Structure formats: structure tokens, C-alpha cells
Amino acid sequence: MADIKIYVSCHKDYFVPPCGLLFPVQAGAALADRQFPGKLQDNQGKNISALNRYYCELTVQYWAWKNQKADWFGFFHYRRYLNLGENRGGSRGPYSLHVTPSHSLMRRLGYLDGQAEQAIQRHQAVLPLPEEMGCSAAEHYSRAPFHHRADLELICRILRNTQPLFVPAMEEYLRSTRIYFGNLFVMKAGLFDGYCRWLFGLLAEFDRQKNTQGYSPQELRVDGYLAERLLGVYVTWLRGQGVSILEVPRAHFEGMEGGFPGVYCKKRLINLLLPPESRRRLWVKQRLRP
């Protein structure tokens, strides 16, 4: 039986449903004043846990890369999972909204009856469905809150100078209007190792050259923001190499931080009036862009 490990990043002591595939990990444990009971910590062994303010959930990814063994490696957030159930094809849009990862929902998402394992093992990588945003990935990054165009331009220069084989994939993805969100994925171990070598090498060079003077705490999370776009570049390159990739909807849990009923109901209403990827939603976004 394949060893599939999906690590769920938690910066607070959030609930992660018991499941043989899911391993909750305290992100940024080196900066915390206490350890979360029943969760792994990303400051064990070789780690960059102390850089969590800049790398966000990537500190969990780095820790798993350096310290864990598995046939497939996956990464979720405490409030974002991938839908690996057999009914995922019936989902509307790139994601669905839920309150919490309840037992019944986890069954529908495929995690309690073997559906998730079967879906993962049929492919070499599993990614969230890319979301149509009505503008290029490069433009979206430049206009997103707490993001800076100069940071994206710097990582692109670094990639051009150090990873020329990836330049066509970078240009293709950054021109695309369909964007991968969340730093969510499951990859076969060999692909995961290659991705981490590539990603953390680029980010280490970015850290040597970046200028984040005057950045707010949210803006300082730049390494995590850039990794979200670099994942799209890497997946574009993998697809060009003939790698088998499955794309599935995301499941968002909007009640994890006391967001029920307020936040959850507000987002449900917005999605009802302006469905994700609909012409109406894209039209509104275009007129609200700065």
C-alpha cells in the first residue's frame, strides 16, 4: 500500500479531522509560546520554522521535505483542502464553501472510504483547479493586496538567470488568466523533491537580493506569496514534460475562526450573486481593480 502523507498547516490550534492521510502540523512552531497538543511541529530536525513570518505555510513544506518519508507528499491549510471524492466532477466552480471539515463532509470529499487514495495514485500530481481571474497571473499578483510588482520582477530575473529551462513555462503561466491558488498540492515523492530543490533555491536567492524595508507584517509574507505563483510555473513545466496531473476543486472552511454564521453566510451570498469565474464576477472585479 502506498504511503501518502498530507500535511495540514495550522498557525493556531485548529481542528483537523482524524484521517489516515492527514497530519496536522504547527506552522511557525519556533516562534510560538506553546506547542499544540496532538500536532507535529515544524521546528523539529532540519527546518526554517523561524522564517514563518516570511515563508508562511512553506515552513511546513520545508520541514516535511527535509525530515519525512512518504511515497506521496501533500500540503493543505487548516481551512483549505482538496476535493478528492468521486463526485468532485459535479462541483460548480473552482471551490466550494463549508463551515468546518465535519465527518460527513470528509466522506463526501473522499477521505474516509479510500476514494482519495485511489485518485492520488492514478496520477503523479494533484492540484487545485486553476481559477479564471480575467487578468494575467502577473497582473493579478501586482494588484493583489500586500503584493508588490517589484518582488515578482525580481524572482523572474532570478529564474531567468539561474533556471533558463523554466523560462518558457514562466512566461506561459504569467500570461495565463487561470491561476492556481493556495500552495495546495499532492505530488509523488520524486516530483516533490525536485520541486522543493527548485523552489527553495529560488527563494534563498530572492532573500539575498530583496528589499523589504518598510513592509507591513502582511507584506513581509512575500516568500509565501511568490511560491504560490512559482507553483503554477512549476506545474506548467511538469505538464510540458508529460507528467500526469489531476486538477480538483478546493473545499474552503469558513467557520474555522469564528466565521459562522457571519463570514460564511456573507461569502455564500457573494458566490450566489457573483459565482466564481462568472462573467458577472469578472465584470465587477475589473471595475473594482485599482
C-alpha positions in Angstrom: 0.0 0.0 0.0 1.3 3.4 -0.9 2.4 5.8 1.8 0.5 9.0 1.3 1.0 11.9 3.7 -0.9 15.1 3.5 0.4 17.7 6.0 -2.2 20.3 7.2 -0.6 23.6 8.2 -2.0 25.2 11.3 -0.8 28.5 12.8 -3.4 28.1 15.6 -4.7 25.1 17.3 -7.4 24.3 14.7 -9.4 21.1 14.4 -8.1 18.6 11.8 -10.4 15.6 11.4 -8.9 12.2 12.2 -7.9 10.6 8.9 -5.1 8.3 7.9 -4.0 10.7 5.2 -4.0 13.9 7.2 -1.1 15.0 9.5 -1.7 18.3 11.3 1.5 20.4 11.8 2.0 23.5 13.8 3.4 26.1 11.4 6.0 28.5 12.8 6.4 26.5 16.0 9.8 28.1 16.6 8.0 31.4 17.1 5.2 30.1 19.3 5.0 30.3 23.1 3.4 26.8 23.3 3.1 23.6 21.4 -0.3 22.5 20.1 -1.3 19.1 21.6 -1.7 16.3 19.1 0.1 18.1 16.3 3.5 17.8 14.8 5.8 20.8 14.9 7.8 22.3 12.0 10.8 23.2 14.2 12.0 19.7 14.6 15.1 18.4 12.8 16.3 20.5 9.8 13.9 23.4 9.5 13.2 27.0 8.7 10.4 27.4 11.2 11.8 30.7 12.5 11.2 32.2 9.0 7.4 31.6 9.1 6.6 35.3 9.1 8.1 35.4 5.6 7.5 31.8 4.3 4.0 31.2 5.8 3.0 27.5 5.3 6.2 26.8 3.3 8.0 26.2 6.7 5.8 23.1 7.0 6.7 22.1 3.4 10.4 22.5 4.0 10.3 20.6 7.3 8.5 17.7 5.6 10.9 17.7 2.7 13.9 17.5 5.0 12.6 15.2 7.7 9.8 13.0 6.5 9.5 9.9 4.2 6.5 9.0 2.0 5.5 7.9 -1.5 3.3 11.0 -2.0 3.6 14.3 -0.2 0.6 16.7 0.1 0.0 20.1 1.7 -3.3 21.6 2.8 -4.2 24.5 5.1 -6.4 24.3 8.2 -9.2 25.8 6.1 -8.5 24.7 2.6 -8.5 21.1 1.4 -8.7 19.4 -2.0 -11.9 17.6 -3.0 -10.8 14.0 -3.9 -14.2 12.4 -3.8 -15.8 10.7 -6.8 -18.5 13.4 -7.0 -16.0 16.2 -7.5 -16.9 16.4 -11.2 -20.3 17.7 -10.1 -18.9 20.6 -8.2 -19.6 24.0 -9.6 -16.7 26.3 -9.9 -13.1 26.0 -8.6 -14.1 25.7 -4.9 -17.0 25.1 -2.6 -17.8 26.8 0.8 -18.4 24.9 4.0 -18.4 25.7 7.7 -16.0 23.1 9.1 -14.5 19.8 8.0 -17.2 17.6 9.5 -17.3 13.8 9.4 -20.0 13.7 6.7 -18.2 16.3 4.6 -14.9 14.5 4.8 -16.7 11.4 3.5 -18.0 13.4 0.5 -14.5 14.8 -0.1 -13.2 11.2 -0.4 -11.1 10.9 2.8 -12.9 8.2 4.7 -13.5 5.4 2.1 -10.4 5.2 0.0 -11.5 7.5 -2.8 -8.7 10.0 -2.1 -6.0 7.3 -2.2 -7.3 5.9 -5.5 -7.5 9.4 -7.1 -4.0 10.3 -6.0 -2.4 7.0 -7.1 -3.8 7.3 -10.6 -1.7 10.4 -11.2 1.7 11.9 -10.4 0.4 15.1 -9.1 -2.9 16.6 -7.8 -3.5 20.3 -8.0 -6.5 22.6 -7.3 -8.4 23.6 -10.4 -6.9 26.9 -11.6 -9.3 29.8 -11.3 -10.2 32.1 -14.1 -9.4 35.7 -12.9 -9.9 37.7 -16.1 -6.4 39.1 -16.0 -2.9 37.6 -16.3 -1.2 36.0 -13.3 1.4 38.7 -13.4 -1.1 41.5 -13.4 -3.1 39.8 -10.6 0.0 39.5 -8.4 0.9 43.1 -9.0 -2.6 44.3 -8.0 -3.3 41.9 -5.1 -3.3 43.4 -1.6 0.1 43.4 0.2 1.9 42.3 -3.0 4.5 44.3 -4.9 5.3 44.1 -8.6 9.0 44.6 -7.9 9.1 41.3 -5.9 7.6 39.4 -8.8 10.0 41.1 -11.3 13.0 40.2 -9.1 12.1 36.5 -8.8 11.5 36.4 -12.6 15.0 37.8 -13.1 16.5 35.3 -10.8 14.7 32.4 -12.6 15.9 33.7 -16.0 19.5 33.8 -14.7 19.6 30.5 -12.8 16.9 28.3 -14.3 16.7 29.0 -18.1 14.9 25.7 -18.8 11.9 27.1 -16.9 11.7 30.4 -18.7 9.1 29.3 -21.3 6.9 27.8 -18.6 7.3 31.0 -16.5 6.3 33.2 -19.4 3.3 31.0 -20.3 1.9 30.8 -16.8 2.3 34.5 -16.0 0.5 35.4 -19.2 -2.3 33.0 -18.4 -5.5 34.2 -16.8 -6.1 30.9 -15.0 -4.3 30.9 -11.7 -3.5 28.2 -9.1 -4.2 29.4 -5.5 -3.3 28.3 -2.0 0.0 26.4 -2.3 -2.1 23.2 -2.2 -0.9 20.1 -3.9 -0.1 16.4 -3.7 3.0 15.1 -5.5 4.8 11.8 -5.9 7.9 11.9 -3.8 10.4 12.3 -6.7 8.5 15.3 -8.2 8.1 16.8 -4.7 11.9 16.6 -4.1 12.6 18.2 -7.4 10.1 20.9 -6.8 11.5 21.8 -3.3 15.1 21.9 -4.6 13.9 24.3 -7.3 11.6 26.4 -5.2 13.7 26.9 -2.1 16.8 27.6 -4.2 15.0 30.4 -5.9 13.6 31.8 -2.7 17.0 31.7 -1.0 18.4 33.8 -3.8 15.4 36.1 -3.6 16.1 36.6 0.1 19.6 37.6 -0.6 18.5 40.3 -3.1 15.1 41.5 -1.8 14.4 44.9 -0.3 11.5 44.8 2.1 12.3 47.8 4.1 9.1 49.4 5.3 6.9 46.4 4.6 4.0 45.7 6.9 3.7 42.2 8.6 1.3 41.2 5.8 3.7 42.4 3.1 6.6 40.6 4.7 4.9 37.3 3.8 6.3 37.8 0.3 8.1 34.4 0.0 4.8 32.6 0.5 3.1 34.9 -2.0 5.7 34.3 -4.6 5.7 30.5 -4.0 2.0 30.4 -4.8 2.9 31.8 -8.3 6.0 29.7 -8.7 3.9 26.5 -8.1 1.9 27.5 -11.2 5.2 27.9 -13.1 6.5 24.5 -12.0 3.2 22.7 -12.8 3.2 24.3 -16.3 6.7 22.9 -16.8 5.7 19.5 -15.5 2.8 19.4 -17.9 5.2 20.1 -20.7 7.2 17.1 -19.6 4.2 14.8 -19.9 3.6 14.4 -16.2 0.1 13.2 -15.4 -1.7 15.9 -13.3 -5.2 15.7 -11.8 -7.0 19.1 -11.1 -9.8 19.1 -8.5 -11.9 21.7 -6.7 -10.9 23.2 -3.4 -13.0 23.0 -0.3 -12.9 26.1 1.9 -14.0 26.0 5.5 -15.2 29.5 6.6 -16.2 28.7 10.1 -12.8 27.8 11.5 -12.0 31.2 13.0 -15.4 32.1 14.4 -16.6 32.9 10.9 -20.0 31.3 11.3 -22.6 32.5 10.6 -21.2 35.9 9.6 -18.3 35.3 7.3 -19.7 32.0 5.9 -23.1 33.5 5.1 -21.6 36.6 3.5 -19.3 34.6 1.2 -22.2 32.2 0.3 -24.3 35.2 -0.6 -21.5 36.8 -2.7 -21.0 33.5 -4.5 -24.7 33.2 -5.1 -24.9 36.6 -6.7 -21.5 36.6 -8.3 -20.5 32.9 -8.9 -16.7 32.3 -9.2 -15.5 32.6 -12.8 -18.8 34.0 -14.0 -18.9 37.0 -16.4 -20.7 39.0 -13.7 -18.0 38.4 -11.1 -15.2 39.1 -13.6 -17.0 42.3 -14.7 -17.3 43.5 -11.1 -13.7 42.7 -10.3 -12.4 44.6 -13.4 -14.2 47.7 -12.2 -13.0 47.4 -8.7 -9.4 47.0 -9.6 -7.1 50.0 -8.7 
